[in-house]
Amino acid sequence: MLDIDGSAGGGQVLRSALALAVIDDQPIRLSGIRTNRPDPGLKPQHLAVVDTLADISNASVVGAAQGGKTIEFSPGALAGGHVTTDIGTAGSISLLFDAVLGLAVALDEPLAVTATGGTEVKWSPPLLGHQRTKHPFYRQFGLHAAIDRHRTGFYPAGGGRATLHLSPSSLTCLSLAERGALRGARIYSLASTDLADSEVARRQAETARQSLTEHGIDVFTTETRSAVAESTGSALVVELEYDHSRVSFDALGERGLLAEDVADAAVSEAIDFHDSSAVVDRHLADQLLLFLALAGGEMQIPEITDHVDSHLALLETFGYELQVDRVGDAVRIAGDSVE
């Protein structure tokens, strides 16, 4: 059984460790889970990930309880089919789906995972960005995944529901050393129906469009929509499409924050990225590390964040070696295919 120190990172270490355990058919003992967080141990959103991956891989699990800091996870036979899970809070559906995505390389038949929880919530990528930017980008290197949104769920009630469809996939080498020329931007704006009179979705999108245009960036698409949700909320995603890469930047609405401020926050991140030489943004960099380790290739990222650093250490524990070098104002990470 492989021993893993879970104290160096948060939920990302748990999610990636479980995915790697299933992919490599490797029993693990993960200890010190989230001990560097103000609320250490397993929370409902983490337990949902453990339960989901255990269902998919017919794993035996010891220690999976709320507040628990050590679990043993021994995967069995990986299966396709349809799995359902209820996070029980407004915990992120997107992060749960992130834990499942890598299993595509080990699947022999299609898999569907339906989850109930939060779709656009703090401290996690919005499902809107997964649907519009992330998954279409992943298909460029052979990962076949798609999401159906059934209901939208904002904090604190949650109540969102979505299904991830995953097909057996053979990854191609990641070639993300150059992003090429900027082709243009897309804007996706979402708000709960109770904000319709205030035109929050439209104002977010229009402010973002005006700001991007002022920075000389063409906007291909502006999409606004309202959604029935149990809690009030809004989200905005700004996507930049380059010749060889797609990146997105997001912001969430909250009480006391103007729709225009939400737009400014997302656009500001997009402009900062565009002014750098990075090919993928710092959040996507963390999520791509697993695929880089499996398929090989290289990517250029803005910086080594704490999440990237802990993820690199985890991959090394599983025997995956990636090279890290400074390239101007960016960082290059490269690896060889394990196949």
C-alpha positions in Angstrom: 0.0 0.0 0.0 1.4 3.4 -1.0 1.6 5.9 1.8 0.7 9.5 0.9 1.1 12.6 3.0 -2.2 14.6 2.6 -1.1 17.5 4.8 0.8 19.4 2.1 -2.4 20.3 0.2 -6.1 20.5 0.3 -8.9 18.7 -1.5 -6.9 18.6 -4.8 -4.4 16.1 -3.3 -7.2 13.9 -2.2 -8.9 14.0 -5.6 -5.8 13.4 -7.6 -4.5 10.7 -5.3 -7.8 8.7 -5.6 -7.8 9.1 -9.4 -4.2 7.9 -9.7 -4.9 5.0 -7.4 -7.7 3.9 -9.7 -5.7 4.5 -12.9 -2.6 2.6 -11.6 -4.6 0.0 -9.7 -2.6 1.0 -6.6 -3.9 0.8 -3.0 -3.1 3.9 -1.0 -3.2 5.2 2.5 -3.7 8.9 2.6 -3.0 10.5 6.0 -3.0 14.0 7.4 -5.9 15.0 5.1 -6.3 18.8 4.9 -4.5 19.3 8.3 -3.1 22.6 7.1 -6.7 24.0 6.6 -8.7 25.9 9.2 -11.3 23.1 9.1 -9.1 20.0 8.7 -10.3 16.6 7.7 -12.9 15.3 5.2 -15.9 17.4 4.5 -19.1 16.3 2.6 -17.7 17.4 -0.8 -14.6 15.3 -0.2 -16.6 12.3 1.0 -18.7 12.5 -2.1 -15.5 12.2 -4.2 -14.3 9.2 -2.2 -17.7 7.5 -2.5 -18.0 8.2 -6.2 -14.6 6.9 -7.1 -15.1 3.9 -4.8 -18.4 3.1 -6.7 -16.8 3.4 -10.1 -13.8 1.2 -9.2 -15.5 -1.2 -6.8 -12.9 -0.1 -4.2 -12.8 -1.0 -0.5 -12.4 2.0 1.7 -11.5 2.4 5.4 -11.8 5.6 7.4 -14.2 7.6 5.1 -16.0 9.7 7.7 -16.7 13.4 8.1 -13.7 15.0 9.9 -11.5 11.9 9.2 -7.9 12.6 8.4 -6.8 9.2 7.2 -8.3 6.8 4.7 -7.2 3.6 3.0 -8.5 3.1 -0.6 -8.0 -0.1 -2.4 -9.4 0.0 -6.0 -11.0 -3.1 -7.6 -12.3 -3.5 -11.1 -13.0 -0.3 -12.9 -16.5 -0.2 -14.5 -18.5 2.0 -16.8 -22.2 2.5 -16.4 -24.1 5.2 -14.5 -23.2 6.4 -11.0 -25.2 9.0 -9.0 -24.0 11.0 -6.0 -25.4 13.8 -3.8 -22.8 16.0 -2.2 -25.4 17.1 0.3 -24.3 20.7 0.4 -23.4 23.4 -2.2 -20.1 21.6 -2.6 -18.6 21.9 -6.1 -19.8 19.5 -8.8 -17.0 20.7 -11.0 -14.3 19.6 -8.6 -16.0 16.2 -8.2 -16.0 15.8 -12.0 -12.3 16.8 -12.1 -11.6 13.8 -9.9 -13.3 11.5 -12.4 -12.0 12.9 -15.7 -8.6 11.1 -15.6 -10.3 7.7 -15.4 -11.1 8.0 -19.1 -7.6 6.6 -19.9 -8.4 3.4 -18.0 -12.1 2.9 -19.0 -13.2 0.1 -21.3 -16.8 1.3 -21.7 -18.6 4.7 -21.3 -19.2 6.1 -17.8 -21.8 8.6 -16.7 -21.7 10.4 -13.3 -24.7 12.4 -12.1 -24.0 14.7 -9.2 -26.1 17.1 -7.1 -24.5 20.1 -5.3 -23.2 23.5 -6.4 -22.5 24.4 -10.0 -21.1 27.9 -9.6 -19.7 28.3 -6.1 -16.6 29.9 -4.5 -13.2 28.4 -4.4 -13.9 26.1 -7.4 -14.1 26.4 -11.2 -17.7 27.2 -12.4 -19.5 24.4 -14.3 -20.1 27.1 -17.0 -16.3 27.2 -17.7 -16.1 23.4 -17.8 -18.9 23.2 -20.3 -17.8 26.0 -22.6 -14.0 26.1 -22.4 -12.4 23.3 -20.5 -13.9 20.2 -22.1 -13.8 21.4 -25.7 -10.1 22.2 -25.0 -9.5 18.7 -23.5 -10.9 17.1 -26.7 -7.9 18.6 -28.6 -5.6 16.0 -26.9 -8.0 13.0 -27.0 -10.0 13.3 -23.8 -13.7 12.6 -24.6 -16.0 14.2 -22.0 -19.1 16.3 -22.0 -21.5 17.7 -19.4 -25.3 18.0 -19.3 -26.5 20.7 -16.9 -29.9 19.8 -15.4 -30.2 22.4 -12.7 -28.1 25.4 -11.6 -27.0 25.6 -7.9 -25.5 28.6 -6.2 -24.4 28.9 -2.6 -25.7 28.4 0.0 -28.6 26.1 -1.0 -26.8 24.3 -3.8 -29.4 22.0 -5.4 -27.7 22.0 -8.8 -27.5 18.8 -10.8 -25.4 17.8 -13.8 -24.1 14.7 -15.5 -20.6 14.0 -16.7 -20.4 11.7 -19.7 -16.9 10.1 -20.1 -15.8 7.8 -22.9 -12.7 5.6 -23.0 -9.9 7.8 -24.3 -6.4 7.6 -25.6 -4.5 10.8 -24.9 -2.2 12.4 -27.4 1.0 14.3 -26.3 0.2 17.7 -24.9 1.9 20.4 -27.0 1.3 23.6 -25.0 4.7 25.4 -25.3 3.3 28.2 -27.6 -0.2 29.6 -27.6 0.0 31.3 -31.0 -2.0 34.4 -31.9 -5.1 35.5 -30.1 -8.1 34.8 -32.2 -10.7 36.4 -30.0 -12.8 36.1 -26.9 -16.1 34.6 -25.8 -18.3 35.7 -23.0 -20.7 33.5 -21.0 -22.9 35.2 -18.4 -25.4 33.4 -16.1 -27.7 34.7 -13.3 -30.6 33.3 -11.3 -34.0 34.2 -12.5 -34.7 36.4 -9.5 -32.1 38.8 -10.8 -33.8 39.2 -14.2 -35.4 42.6 -13.4 -31.9 43.9 -12.5 -30.6 42.5 -15.8 -27.5 41.1 -14.0 -26.6 38.6 -16.7 -26.8 41.2 -19.5 -24.9 43.8 -17.5 -22.1 41.4 -16.7 -21.8 40.4 -20.3 -22.0 43.9 -21.8 -19.5 45.3 -19.3 -17.0 42.5 -20.2 -17.6 43.0 -23.9 -16.9 46.7 -23.7 -13.8 46.3 -21.6 -12.3 43.6 -23.9 -13.0 45.7 -26.9 -11.3 48.7 -25.3 -8.2 46.4 -24.9 -8.3 45.6 -28.6 -9.7 42.1 -28.2 -12.5 40.9 -30.6 -15.4 39.2 -29.0 -16.8 36.3 -31.0 -19.7 35.4 -28.9 -21.7 36.9 -26.0 -24.1 34.5 -24.4 -26.4 35.4 -21.5 -28.9 33.2 -19.8 -31.1 33.0 -16.7 -31.6 29.9 -14.6 -34.0 28.8 -11.9 -32.0 28.2 -8.7 -32.7 27.8 -5.0 -30.3 30.6 -4.1 -29.6 33.9 -5.7 -26.3 34.1 -7.7 -24.5 34.9 -10.9 -21.4 33.9 -12.7 -19.3 35.2 -15.6 -16.8 33.4 -17.7 -14.4 35.1 -20.2 -12.7 32.8 -22.6 -9.6 33.7 -24.7 -9.0 31.5 -27.7 -5.5 31.3 -29.2 -4.2 29.3 -32.1 -3.0 26.5 -29.8 -4.8 27.1 -26.5 -8.0 28.1 -24.8 -8.2 29.6 -21.4 -11.0 31.0 -19.3 -11.3 33.4 -16.4 -14.3 33.7 -14.1 -15.9 35.7 -11.4 -19.0 35.1 -9.2 -21.6 37.6 -8.1 -22.4 38.1 -4.5 -24.5 40.3 -2.3 -23.3 43.9 -2.5 -21.2 43.4 -5.6 -22.3 45.1 -8.7 -22.6 43.2 -12.0 -20.1 45.6 -13.5 -17.6 44.7 -10.8 -18.0 41.0 -11.5 -17.2 41.7 -15.1 -14.2 43.8 -14.3 -12.7 41.0 -12.1 -12.9 38.4 -14.8 -11.6 40.7 -17.5 -8.7 41.9 -15.4 -7.5 38.3 -15.0 -7.9 37.7 -18.7 -5.9 40.8 -19.6 -3.1 40.0 -17.1 -2.8 36.5 -18.7 -2.8 37.9 -22.2 0.1 40.3 -21.3 2.2 37.3 -20.2 3.8 34.6 -22.3 2.0 31.7 -20.5 0.0 29.2 -22.6 -2.4 27.9 -20.0 -3.6 29.7 -16.9 -2.5 28.8 -13.3 -5.8 27.0 -12.5 -5.9 24.9 -15.6 -2.1 24.2 -15.1 -2.9 22.3 -11.9 -5.7 20.3 -13.6 -3.6 19.4 -16.6 -0.6 18.0 -14.6 -2.2 14.5 -14.4 -2.7 14.4 -18.2 0.8 15.7 -18.8 2.2 12.9 -16.6 0.1 10.3 -18.4 0.5 11.5 -22.0 3.8 13.4 -22.0 4.5 16.7 -23.7 5.0 20.1 -22.3 3.1 23.2 -21.1 4.0 26.7 -20.2 2.3 28.2 -17.2 2.4 31.6 -15.4 3.8 30.4 -12.1 4.2 27.5 -9.7 1.3 27.9 -7.3 0.9 25.9 -4.1 -1.6 23.7 -5.8 0.8 23.0 -8.7 3.7 22.3 -6.3 1.7 19.9 -4.1 0.4 18.2 -7.3 3.9 17.7 -8.6 5.0 16.1 -5.3 2.0 13.8 -5.4 2.8 12.7 -9.0 6.4 12.0 -7.9 5.1 9.8 -5.1 3.3 7.7 -7.7 6.5 7.5 -9.8 5.7 10.1 -12.5 8.6 12.5 -13.2 8.1 15.9 -14.7 10.7 18.5 -15.4 10.3 22.1 -14.3 12.2 25.0 -15.9 11.9 28.8 -15.9 11.3 30.3 -19.3 11.3 34.1 -19.2 8.3 35.2 -17.2 6.7 31.8 -17.3 7.4 28.2 -16.2 7.8 25.2 -18.5 6.7 21.7 -17.2 7.5 18.7 -19.4 7.2 14.9 -19.2 7.4 11.7 -21.2 4.5 9.5 -21.9 4.1 6.5 -19.6 2.9 4.3 -22.5 
